[in-house]
Protein backbone atom coordinates (compact mmCIF):
# COMPACT_ATOMS: atom_id res chain seq x y z
CA UNK A 1 0.00 0.00 0.00
CA UNK A 2 1.89 3.00 -1.25
CA UNK A 3 0.89 6.48 -2.24
CA UNK A 4 2.80 9.63 -3.14
CA UNK A 5 0.14 12.00 -1.86
CA UNK A 6 -1.93 11.90 1.30
CA UNK A 7 -5.11 13.93 1.79
CA UNK A 8 -5.19 16.02 4.93
CA UNK A 9 -7.11 14.08 7.56
CA UNK A 10 -7.45 13.79 11.31
CA UNK A 11 -7.06 10.92 13.77
CA UNK A 12 -10.86 10.98 14.16
CA UNK A 13 -11.10 9.49 10.67
CA UNK A 14 -8.99 6.42 11.50
CA UNK A 15 -11.72 4.55 13.45
CA UNK A 16 -9.90 4.89 16.74
CA UNK A 17 -11.73 4.52 20.05
CA UNK A 18 -12.45 7.50 22.28
CA UNK A 19 -9.89 6.73 25.04
CA UNK A 20 -7.06 6.70 22.49
CA UNK A 21 -8.33 9.79 20.66
CA UNK A 22 -8.46 11.63 23.99
CA UNK A 23 -4.86 10.66 24.75
CA UNK A 24 -3.71 11.78 21.31
CA UNK A 25 -5.39 15.15 21.77
CA UNK A 26 -3.72 15.53 25.17
CA UNK A 27 -0.37 14.85 23.50
CA UNK A 28 -1.08 17.61 20.99
CA UNK A 29 -1.65 15.33 17.99
CA UNK A 30 -4.30 16.31 15.45
CA UNK A 31 -3.07 15.15 12.04
CA UNK A 32 -1.54 11.71 11.42
CA UNK A 33 1.72 11.46 9.49
CA UNK A 34 1.75 9.55 6.17
CA UNK A 35 2.92 6.32 7.77
CA UNK A 36 0.24 6.62 10.46
CA UNK A 37 -2.44 7.20 7.80
CA UNK A 38 -1.34 4.12 5.91
CA UNK A 39 -0.45 1.73 8.74
CA UNK A 40 -3.08 2.26 11.44
CA UNK A 41 -6.13 1.04 9.43
CA UNK A 42 -4.20 -1.97 8.10
CA UNK A 43 -2.96 -3.01 11.53
CA UNK A 44 -6.46 -2.62 12.98
CA UNK A 45 -7.73 -5.03 10.31
CA UNK A 46 -5.24 -7.67 11.43
CA UNK A 47 -2.84 -7.58 8.48
CA UNK A 48 0.85 -8.29 8.72
CA UNK A 49 2.80 -5.18 7.80
CA UNK A 50 6.21 -4.51 6.25
CA UNK A 51 7.22 -0.91 6.90
CA UNK A 52 10.21 0.78 5.26
CA UNK A 53 10.54 3.77 7.55
CA UNK A 54 13.10 5.52 9.72
CA UNK A 55 12.83 7.17 13.09
CA UNK A 56 11.36 10.64 12.59
CA UNK A 57 8.45 9.53 10.39
CA UNK A 58 5.96 8.92 13.19
CA UNK A 59 6.58 5.17 12.98
CA UNK A 60 6.24 4.47 16.71
CA UNK A 61 2.70 5.85 16.95
CA UNK A 62 1.87 4.03 13.72
CA UNK A 63 2.10 0.71 15.55
CA UNK A 64 1.55 1.56 19.24
CA UNK A 65 -1.82 3.24 18.65
CA UNK A 66 -3.51 0.36 16.77
CA UNK A 67 -1.91 -2.26 19.03
CA UNK A 68 -3.44 -0.61 22.10
CA UNK A 69 -6.84 -0.62 20.44
CA UNK A 70 -6.57 -4.26 19.34
CA UNK A 71 -5.50 -5.46 22.79
CA UNK A 72 -8.25 -3.45 24.49
CA UNK A 73 -11.00 -4.67 22.16
CA UNK A 74 -9.98 -8.33 22.02
CA UNK A 75 -9.59 -8.43 25.82
CA UNK A 76 -13.23 -7.40 26.13
CA UNK A 77 -14.49 -9.83 23.50
CA UNK A 78 -12.28 -12.87 24.15
CA UNK A 79 -11.89 -12.48 27.93
CA UNK A 80 -8.12 -12.78 28.02
CA UNK A 81 -6.61 -13.45 31.42
CA UNK A 82 -5.01 -10.24 32.69
CA UNK A 83 -1.24 -10.09 33.01
CA UNK A 84 -0.40 -12.38 30.09
CA UNK A 85 2.11 -10.99 27.61
CA UNK A 86 0.08 -10.50 24.44
CA UNK A 87 2.33 -8.10 22.54
CA UNK A 88 6.12 -8.21 22.16
CA UNK A 89 8.04 -5.28 20.68
CA UNK A 90 11.67 -6.14 19.95
CA UNK A 91 14.03 -3.21 19.41
CA UNK A 92 17.84 -2.86 19.23
CA UNK A 93 18.70 -0.22 21.87
CA UNK A 94 17.64 0.77 25.36
CA UNK A 95 16.91 4.35 24.23
CA UNK A 96 14.47 3.21 21.57
CA UNK A 97 12.90 0.70 23.97
CA UNK A 98 12.33 3.45 26.54
CA UNK A 99 10.85 5.73 23.88
CA UNK A 100 8.43 3.03 22.73
CA UNK A 101 7.48 2.29 26.34
CA UNK A 102 6.71 5.97 26.91
CA UNK A 103 4.53 5.98 23.79
CA UNK A 104 2.49 3.00 25.01
CA UNK A 105 2.07 4.73 28.35
CA UNK A 106 1.07 8.07 26.82
CA UNK A 107 -1.39 6.81 24.19
CA UNK A 108 -2.82 4.17 26.54
CA UNK A 109 -3.22 6.41 29.60
CA UNK A 110 -7.02 5.98 29.45
CA UNK A 111 -6.75 2.20 29.07
CA UNK A 112 -5.51 1.40 32.57
CA UNK A 113 -6.09 -2.34 32.28
CA UNK A 114 -3.37 -2.59 29.62
CA UNK A 115 -0.03 -2.64 31.39
CA UNK A 116 3.35 -2.42 29.71
CA UNK A 117 6.96 -2.68 30.79
CA UNK A 118 10.40 -2.17 29.25
CA UNK A 119 13.35 -4.53 29.75
CA UNK A 120 16.95 -4.12 28.61
CA UNK A 121 20.41 -5.11 29.73
CA UNK A 122 23.19 -3.12 31.33
CA UNK A 123 21.17 -2.64 34.53
CA UNK A 124 20.02 -4.88 37.34
CA UNK A 125 17.23 -7.23 36.38
CA UNK A 126 15.36 -7.30 39.73
CA UNK A 127 12.96 -4.37 39.06
CA UNK A 128 12.24 -5.79 35.62
CA UNK A 129 11.49 -9.23 37.04
CA UNK A 130 9.17 -7.71 39.66
CA UNK A 131 7.26 -5.85 36.93
CA UNK A 132 6.89 -9.08 34.96
CA UNK A 133 5.65 -10.95 38.03
CA UNK A 134 2.93 -8.32 38.55
CA UNK A 135 1.77 -9.06 35.03
CA UNK A 136 1.98 -7.08 31.80
CA UNK A 137 0.17 -7.23 28.49
CA UNK A 138 2.81 -5.37 26.45
CA UNK A 139 6.54 -6.14 26.67
CA UNK A 140 9.12 -3.90 25.00
CA UNK A 141 12.55 -5.54 25.02
CA UNK A 142 16.06 -5.63 23.64
CA UNK A 143 17.11 -9.10 22.43
CA UNK A 144 19.84 -9.92 24.95
CA UNK A 145 17.92 -9.22 28.15
CA UNK A 146 14.82 -10.87 26.69
CA UNK A 147 16.73 -14.10 26.08
CA UNK A 148 18.31 -13.92 29.54
CA UNK A 149 14.94 -13.64 31.29
CA UNK A 150 13.35 -16.25 29.03
CA UNK A 151 16.14 -18.69 29.91
CA UNK A 152 15.53 -17.99 33.61
CA UNK A 153 11.84 -18.79 33.20
CA UNK A 154 10.49 -15.27 33.85
CA UNK A 155 9.00 -14.71 30.37
CA UNK A 156 6.51 -16.86 28.49
CA UNK A 157 5.78 -15.85 24.88
CA UNK A 158 3.16 -18.50 24.11
CA UNK A 159 0.26 -16.03 24.32
CA UNK A 160 1.68 -13.41 21.97
CA UNK A 161 -0.98 -12.02 19.60
CA UNK A 162 1.13 -9.25 18.05
CA UNK A 163 4.89 -9.23 17.43
CA UNK A 164 6.74 -6.08 16.36
CA UNK A 165 10.31 -6.20 15.09
CA UNK A 166 11.54 -2.61 14.99
CA UNK A 167 14.63 -1.27 13.19
CA UNK A 168 15.59 -4.65 11.80
CA UNK A 169 18.55 -3.28 9.83
CA UNK A 170 20.06 -1.86 13.04
CA UNK A 171 19.56 -5.29 14.61
CA UNK A 172 21.70 -6.68 11.80
CA UNK A 173 24.36 -3.98 12.20
CA UNK A 174 24.59 -4.59 15.95
CA UNK A 175 24.91 -8.36 15.63
CA UNK A 176 21.47 -9.30 16.98
CA UNK A 177 20.17 -11.37 14.07
CA UNK A 178 21.09 -14.71 15.68
CA UNK A 179 19.40 -13.64 18.92
CA UNK A 180 16.25 -12.85 16.96
CA UNK A 181 16.35 -16.26 15.31
CA UNK A 182 16.50 -17.84 18.77
CA UNK A 183 13.47 -15.87 19.92
CA UNK A 184 11.23 -16.47 16.88
CA UNK A 185 10.51 -20.19 17.52
CA UNK A 186 9.19 -19.29 20.98
CA UNK A 187 6.40 -17.19 19.43
CA UNK A 188 3.08 -18.76 18.42
CA UNK A 189 2.62 -19.33 14.68
CA UNK A 190 -0.83 -17.74 14.87
CA UNK A 191 0.08 -14.08 15.39
CA UNK A 192 0.11 -10.71 13.68
CA UNK A 193 3.60 -9.45 12.79
CA UNK A 194 4.72 -5.88 12.12
CA UNK A 195 8.21 -5.56 10.64
CA UNK A 196 10.02 -2.20 10.35
CA UNK A 197 13.36 -1.39 8.80
CA UNK A 198 14.92 1.77 7.35
CA UNK A 199 16.65 -0.25 4.62
CA UNK A 200 16.13 -3.70 3.14
CA UNK A 201 19.46 -5.45 2.49
CA UNK A 202 19.23 -9.05 1.36
CA UNK A 203 19.57 -10.59 4.83
CA UNK A 204 16.81 -8.35 6.21
CA UNK A 205 14.53 -9.17 3.27
CA UNK A 206 15.08 -12.88 3.94
CA UNK A 207 14.24 -12.37 7.61
CA UNK A 208 11.08 -10.47 6.72
CA UNK A 209 10.00 -13.22 4.33
CA UNK A 210 10.53 -15.84 7.04
CA UNK A 211 8.40 -14.21 9.74
CA UNK A 212 5.65 -12.39 7.81
CA UNK A 213 2.67 -14.10 6.29
CA UNK A 214 2.58 -14.12 2.48
CA UNK A 215 1.66 -10.82 0.82
CA UNK A 216 1.96 -8.50 3.81
CA UNK A 217 0.81 -4.90 3.50
CA UNK A 218 3.81 -2.79 2.48
CA UNK A 219 4.26 0.81 3.59
CA UNK A 220 7.19 2.95 2.45
CA UNK A 221 7.74 6.42 3.88
CA UNK A 222 10.67 8.76 3.35
CA UNK A 223 11.74 10.72 6.44
CA UNK A 224 12.09 14.47 6.52
CA UNK A 225 15.68 15.29 5.56
CA UNK A 226 15.88 19.04 5.05
CA UNK A 227 15.90 22.04 7.33
CA UNK A 228 14.09 25.34 6.76
CA UNK A 229 16.10 28.22 5.32
CA UNK A 230 14.60 30.48 8.00
CA UNK A 231 16.56 28.63 10.71
CA UNK A 232 20.16 29.72 11.33
CA UNK A 233 22.22 26.76 12.54
CA UNK A 234 25.46 26.70 14.53
CA UNK A 235 27.38 24.21 16.64
CA UNK A 236 29.62 24.65 19.67
CA UNK A 237 32.42 22.09 20.02
CA UNK A 238 32.70 21.66 23.79
CA UNK A 239 33.79 19.15 26.40
CA UNK A 240 30.90 17.38 28.07
CA UNK A 241 31.72 18.72 31.53
CA UNK A 242 31.61 22.31 30.23
CA UNK A 243 28.10 22.09 28.77
CA UNK A 244 26.31 23.50 31.87
CA UNK A 245 28.60 26.55 31.96
CA UNK A 246 28.28 27.01 28.19
CA UNK A 247 24.49 27.01 28.45
CA UNK A 248 24.61 29.71 31.12
CA UNK A 249 27.00 31.70 28.93
CA UNK A 250 24.76 31.44 25.85
CA UNK A 251 21.66 32.44 27.84
CA UNK A 252 23.33 35.67 28.91
CA UNK A 253 22.23 36.93 25.50
CA UNK A 254 18.92 38.67 26.24
CA UNK A 255 17.93 38.39 22.58
CA UNK A 256 17.20 34.75 23.39
CA UNK A 257 13.72 35.52 24.65
CA UNK A 258 12.13 32.08 24.46
CA UNK A 259 14.22 28.93 24.04
CA UNK A 260 13.48 25.22 23.89
CA UNK A 261 16.38 23.11 25.20
CA UNK A 262 16.52 19.43 24.25
CA UNK A 263 18.09 16.63 26.27
CA UNK A 264 18.12 12.90 25.53
CA UNK A 265 16.84 11.77 28.94
CA UNK A 266 14.40 12.92 31.59
CA UNK A 267 17.12 12.86 34.22
CA UNK A 268 19.20 15.13 32.00
CA UNK A 269 16.30 17.56 31.60
CA UNK A 270 15.82 17.85 35.36
CA UNK A 271 19.57 18.34 35.85
CA UNK A 272 19.63 21.23 33.35
CA UNK A 273 16.73 22.93 35.16
CA UNK A 274 18.55 22.66 38.49
CA UNK A 275 21.71 24.11 36.94
CA UNK A 276 19.82 27.07 35.48
CA UNK A 277 17.99 27.66 38.75
CA UNK A 278 21.35 28.19 40.48
CA UNK A 279 22.14 30.82 37.84
CA UNK A 280 18.72 32.44 38.48
CA UNK A 281 17.47 31.64 34.98
CA UNK A 282 13.79 30.69 34.89
CA UNK A 283 13.38 27.21 33.46
CA UNK A 284 10.98 24.28 33.68
CA UNK A 285 11.21 20.71 32.42
CA UNK A 286 8.60 18.61 30.67
CA UNK A 287 8.99 14.87 30.23
CA UNK A 288 7.19 11.61 30.80
CA UNK A 289 7.71 11.56 34.56
CA UNK A 290 5.88 14.85 34.97
CA UNK A 291 2.13 14.76 35.54
CA UNK A 292 -0.17 15.97 32.80
CA UNK A 293 -1.09 18.99 34.93
CA UNK A 294 2.56 19.88 35.44
CA UNK A 295 3.31 19.59 31.75
CA UNK A 296 0.34 21.74 30.78
CA UNK A 297 1.27 24.35 33.38
CA UNK A 298 4.90 24.44 32.25
CA UNK A 299 3.86 24.80 28.62
CA UNK A 300 1.38 27.57 29.49
CA UNK A 301 4.07 29.45 31.42
CA UNK A 302 6.44 29.07 28.48
CA UNK A 303 3.88 30.35 25.96
CA UNK A 304 3.04 33.28 28.22
CA UNK A 305 6.70 34.22 28.60
CA UNK A 306 6.74 33.62 32.36
CA UNK A 307 9.26 30.85 31.82
CA UNK A 308 12.11 31.74 29.49
CA UNK A 309 13.59 28.24 29.08
CA UNK A 310 11.64 25.02 28.53
CA UNK A 311 13.78 21.88 28.82
CA UNK A 312 12.27 18.84 27.13
CA UNK A 313 12.89 15.32 25.93
CA UNK A 314 11.89 14.47 22.38
CA UNK A 315 8.84 12.47 23.46
CA UNK A 316 7.45 15.22 25.68
CA UNK A 317 8.12 17.92 23.09
CA UNK A 318 5.91 16.30 20.49
CA UNK A 319 2.97 18.51 19.63
CA UNK A 320 4.58 21.67 21.06
CA UNK A 321 3.81 24.61 18.78
CA UNK A 322 4.84 27.90 20.37
CA UNK A 323 4.65 31.25 18.58
CA UNK A 324 7.77 33.42 18.66
CA UNK A 325 10.06 30.55 19.64
CA UNK A 326 13.33 32.29 18.83
CA UNK A 327 15.84 29.56 19.69
CA UNK A 328 16.24 25.81 19.97
CA UNK A 329 19.31 24.48 21.79
CA UNK A 330 20.42 20.88 21.41
CA UNK A 331 22.10 20.49 24.80
CA UNK A 332 22.70 16.88 23.76
CA UNK A 333 23.03 15.90 20.11
CA UNK A 334 20.34 13.36 19.15
CA UNK A 335 21.59 9.95 18.05
CA UNK A 336 19.01 9.91 15.22
CA UNK A 337 19.68 12.57 12.56
CA UNK A 338 15.99 12.90 11.68
CA UNK A 339 15.32 13.88 15.27
CA UNK A 340 17.61 16.87 14.79
CA UNK A 341 15.50 18.04 11.84
CA UNK A 342 12.32 17.75 13.89
CA UNK A 343 13.85 19.53 16.87
CA UNK A 344 15.07 22.60 15.04
CA UNK A 345 11.90 22.75 12.96
CA UNK A 346 10.10 24.10 16.03
CA UNK A 347 11.65 27.50 15.41
CA UNK A 348 11.64 29.58 12.23
CA UNK A 349 7.98 28.79 11.52
CA UNK A 350 5.47 30.72 9.45
CA UNK A 351 8.20 32.74 7.75
CA UNK A 352 9.76 33.91 11.02
CA UNK A 353 13.49 33.61 11.61
CA UNK A 354 14.87 31.21 14.21
CA UNK A 355 18.19 29.99 15.54
CA UNK A 356 19.27 26.42 16.34
CA UNK A 357 22.38 25.94 18.48
CA UNK A 358 23.94 22.56 19.25
CA UNK A 359 26.48 21.58 21.90
CA UNK A 360 28.67 18.75 20.60
CA UNK A 361 31.11 16.87 22.80
CA UNK A 362 33.68 14.31 21.68
CA UNK A 363 31.35 11.31 21.98
CA UNK A 364 28.67 13.07 19.91
CA UNK A 365 30.83 13.92 16.90
CA UNK A 366 29.61 10.79 15.06
CA UNK A 367 26.01 11.93 15.58
CA UNK A 368 26.88 15.36 14.20
CA UNK A 369 28.45 13.69 11.18
CA UNK A 370 25.22 11.75 10.55
CA UNK A 371 23.17 14.95 10.83
CA UNK A 372 25.32 16.83 8.33
CA UNK A 373 25.12 13.94 5.87
CA UNK A 374 21.33 13.88 6.16
CA UNK A 375 20.79 17.62 5.68
CA UNK A 376 23.67 17.82 3.14
CA UNK A 377 25.25 20.90 4.65
CA UNK A 378 28.07 21.87 6.97
CA UNK A 379 26.80 23.38 10.22
CA UNK A 380 29.00 26.39 11.05
CA UNK A 381 31.17 26.07 14.17
CA UNK A 382 31.08 28.91 16.71
CA UNK A 383 34.64 30.08 17.25
CA UNK A 384 36.18 31.87 20.21
CA UNK A 385 33.61 31.06 22.90
CA UNK A 386 34.96 30.72 26.46
CA UNK A 387 34.68 26.91 26.46
CA UNK A 388 36.37 26.14 23.15
CA UNK A 389 38.44 22.97 23.50
CA UNK A 390 41.16 21.60 21.30
CA UNK A 391 40.10 18.14 22.48
CA UNK A 392 36.84 18.32 20.49
CA UNK A 393 37.60 18.73 16.79
CA UNK A 394 35.10 20.11 14.26
CA UNK A 395 33.33 17.64 11.98
CA UNK A 396 33.80 18.21 8.23
CA UNK A 397 30.93 17.46 5.88
CA UNK A 398 33.22 15.22 3.85
CA UNK A 399 36.74 13.93 4.19
CA UNK A 400 38.75 14.25 7.36
CA UNK A 401 39.86 11.57 9.78
CA UNK A 402 37.46 8.69 10.52
CA UNK A 403 35.23 9.32 13.52
CA UNK A 404 35.07 6.55 16.09
CA UNK A 405 31.43 5.83 16.87
CA UNK A 406 30.27 5.61 20.50
CA UNK A 407 30.27 2.09 21.88
CA UNK A 408 27.12 2.53 23.94
CA UNK A 409 23.68 3.38 22.46
CA UNK A 410 23.83 6.93 23.89
CA UNK A 411 27.57 7.41 23.68
CA UNK A 412 28.25 5.58 26.95
CA UNK A 413 31.29 3.32 27.24
CA UNK A 414 30.49 -0.40 27.58
CA UNK A 415 30.25 -1.90 31.03
CA UNK A 416 33.39 -3.78 32.19
CA UNK A 417 33.69 -7.18 30.58
CA UNK A 418 31.12 -6.38 27.89
CA UNK A 419 33.17 -5.42 24.92
CA UNK A 420 32.59 -6.15 21.23
CA UNK A 421 30.86 -9.35 20.27
CA UNK A 422 31.26 -11.49 17.20
CA UNK A 423 31.91 -9.51 14.06
CA UNK A 424 33.33 -6.60 16.02
CA UNK A 425 29.90 -5.24 16.99
CA UNK A 426 29.31 -3.76 20.41
CA UNK A 427 26.35 -5.20 22.26
CA UNK A 428 24.87 -2.27 24.16
CA UNK A 429 22.58 -4.17 26.41
CA UNK A 430 24.95 -6.73 27.79
CA UNK A 431 24.41 -10.29 28.85
CA UNK A 432 26.95 -13.05 28.34
CA UNK A 433 25.33 -15.91 26.49
CA UNK A 434 26.46 -18.92 24.51
CA UNK A 435 24.93 -18.95 21.03
CA UNK A 436 22.32 -21.57 20.29
CA UNK A 437 22.78 -22.79 16.74
CA UNK A 438 19.51 -24.62 16.65
CA UNK A 439 16.17 -22.92 16.17
CA UNK A 440 17.05 -20.82 13.15
CA UNK A 441 13.63 -20.68 11.60
CA UNK A 442 10.29 -19.33 12.72
CA UNK A 443 7.08 -21.25 12.51
CA UNK A 444 4.48 -20.93 9.78
CA UNK A 445 1.43 -18.76 10.15
CA UNK A 446 -2.23 -19.64 10.28
CA UNK A 447 -4.88 -17.17 9.04
CA UNK A 448 -5.93 -14.64 11.64
CA UNK A 449 -9.36 -12.99 11.98
CA UNK A 450 -9.74 -9.23 11.53
CA UNK A 451 -9.57 -7.16 14.72
CA UNK A 452 -11.75 -4.48 13.20
CA UNK A 453 -14.89 -6.49 14.01
CA UNK A 454 -14.37 -6.29 17.76
CA UNK A 455 -16.44 -3.73 19.64
CA UNK A 456 -15.52 -1.63 22.65
CA UNK A 457 -16.70 1.06 25.01
CA UNK A 458 -14.64 4.07 26.02
CA UNK A 459 -12.90 3.41 29.28
CA UNK A 460 -11.95 6.03 31.83
CA UNK A 461 -8.91 6.41 34.03
CA UNK A 462 -5.70 8.37 33.80
CA UNK A 463 -2.07 7.51 33.95
CA UNK A 464 1.26 9.30 34.12
CA UNK A 465 3.79 8.48 31.44
CA UNK A 466 6.58 5.94 31.77
CA UNK A 467 9.55 5.96 34.07
CA UNK A 468 12.75 7.58 33.02
CA UNK A 469 15.63 6.06 31.12
CA UNK A 470 18.47 6.63 33.57
CA UNK A 471 21.38 4.26 33.83
CA UNK A 472 20.55 3.41 37.44
CA UNK A 473 18.36 0.36 37.80
CA UNK A 474 15.85 2.15 40.01
CA UNK A 475 13.51 3.91 37.65
CA UNK A 476 14.40 2.85 34.13
CA UNK A 477 12.91 -0.58 33.93
CA UNK A 478 9.23 -0.27 33.83
CA UNK A 479 7.48 2.56 32.02
CA UNK A 480 4.31 0.85 33.16
CA UNK A 481 0.86 1.81 32.10
CA UNK A 482 -1.17 1.12 35.21
Residue, then its C-alpha position, 0 to 999 in steps of 0.5 A: x500500500x503505497x501512495x505519493x500524496x496523502x489527503x489532509x485528515x485527522x485521527x478521528x477518521x482512522x476509526x480509533x476509540x475515544x480513550x485513544x483519541x483523547x490521549x492523542x489530543x492531550x499529546x497535541x496530535x491532530x493530524x496523522x503522518x503519512x505512515x500513520x495514515x497508511x499503517x493504522x487502518x491496516x494493523x487494525x484489520x489484522x494484516x501483517x505489515x512490512x514498513x520501510x521507515x526511519x525514526x522521525x516519520x511517526x513510525x512508533x505511533x503508527x504501531x503503538x496506537x492500533x496495538x493498544x486498540x486491538x488489545x483493548x477490544x480483544x480483551x473485552x471480547x475474548x476475555x483474556x486473562x489479565x497479566x499475560x504478555x500478548x504483545x512483544x516489541x523487539x528493538x535494538x537499543x535501550x533508548x528506543x525501547x524506553x521511547x516506545x514504552x513511553x509511547x504505550x504509556x502516553x497513548x494508553x493512559x485511558x486504558x488502565x487495564x493494559x499494562x506495559x513494561x520495558x526490559x533491557x540489559x546493562x542494569x540490574x534485572x530485579x525491578x524488571x522481574x518484579x514488573x513481569x511478576x505483577x503481570x503485563x500485556x505489552x513487553x518492549x525488550x532488547x534481544x539480549x535481556x529478553x533471552x536472559x529472562x526467558x532462559x531464567x523462566x520469567x518470560x513466556x511468549x506462548x500467548x503473543x498475539x502481536x509481534x513487532x520487530x523494529x529497526x531490523x537493519x540496526x539489529x543486523x548492524x549490531x549483531x542481533x540477528x542470531x538472537x532474533x532467530x532464537x526468539x522467533x521459535x518461541x512465538x506462536x505461529x498464529x500471530x500478527x507481525x509488524x516488521x520495520x526497517x529503514x533499509x532492506x538489504x538481502x539478509x533483512x529481506x530474507x528475515x522479513x520473508x521468514x516471519x511475515x505471512x505471504x503478501x503483507x501490506x507494504x508501507x514505504x515512507x521517506x523521512x524528513x531530511x531538510x531544514x528550513x532556510x529560515x533557521x540559522x544553525x550553529x554548533x559549539x564544540x565543547x567538552x561534556x563537563x563544560x556544557x552546563x557553563x556554556x548554556x549559562x553563557x549562551x543564555x546571557x544573550x537577552x535576545x534569546x527571549x524564548x528557548x526550547x532546550x533538548x536533552x536525551x533523557x528525563x534525568x538530563x532535563x531535570x539536571x539542566x533545570x537545576x543548573x539554570x535555577x542556580x544561575x537564576x534563569x527561569x526554566x521548567x522541564x517537561x517529560x514523561x515523569x511529569x504529571x499531565x497537569x505539570x506539563x500543561x502548566x509548564x507549557x502555558x508558562x512558556x507560551x506566556x513568557x513567564x518561563x524563558x527556558x523550557x527543557x524537554x525530551x523528544x517524546x514530551x516535546x511532540x505537539x509543542x507549537x509555540x509562537x515566537x520561539x526564537x531559539x532551539x538548543x540541542x544540549x545533547x546531540x540526538x543519536x538519530x539525525x531525523x530527530x535533529x531536523x524535527x527539533x530545530x523545525x520548532x523555530x523559524x515557523x510561518x516565515x519567522x526567523x529562528x536559531x538552532x544551536x547545538x552543543x557537541x562533545x567528543x562522543x557526539x561527533x559521530x552523531x553530528x556527522x550523521x546529521x550533516x550527511x542527512x541535511x547535506x550541509x556543513x553546520x558552522x562552528x562557533x569560534x572563540x567562545x569561552x569553552x572552546x576545546x582543542x580536544x573536540x575537533x570540528x566535523x567536516x561534511x566530507x573527508x577528514x579523519x574517521x570518527x570513532x562511533x560511541x560504543x554505547x547506544x547513547x555514547x556511553x562506554x560499555x560496562x566492564x567485561x562487555x566489549x565487542x561481540x562477534x563480528x566486532x559489533x558492540x552489544x549495548x545491552x549486555x548479557x553473556x550468552x552462549x549462542x544456540x545454533x539450533x532454532x534458526x527458523x520461525x514457525x508458519x502462520x495460520x490465518x488470523x481474523x480481523x480485529x476491526x470487528x471487535x467492539x468496545x466502550x470508552x474506558x476512563x482512568x488516567x495515567x502518568x507516562x513511563x519511568x525515566x531512562x536513567x542508567x541506574x536500575x531504580x527507575x528505568x525498567x518499567x514505564x508501566x501503564x497502570 
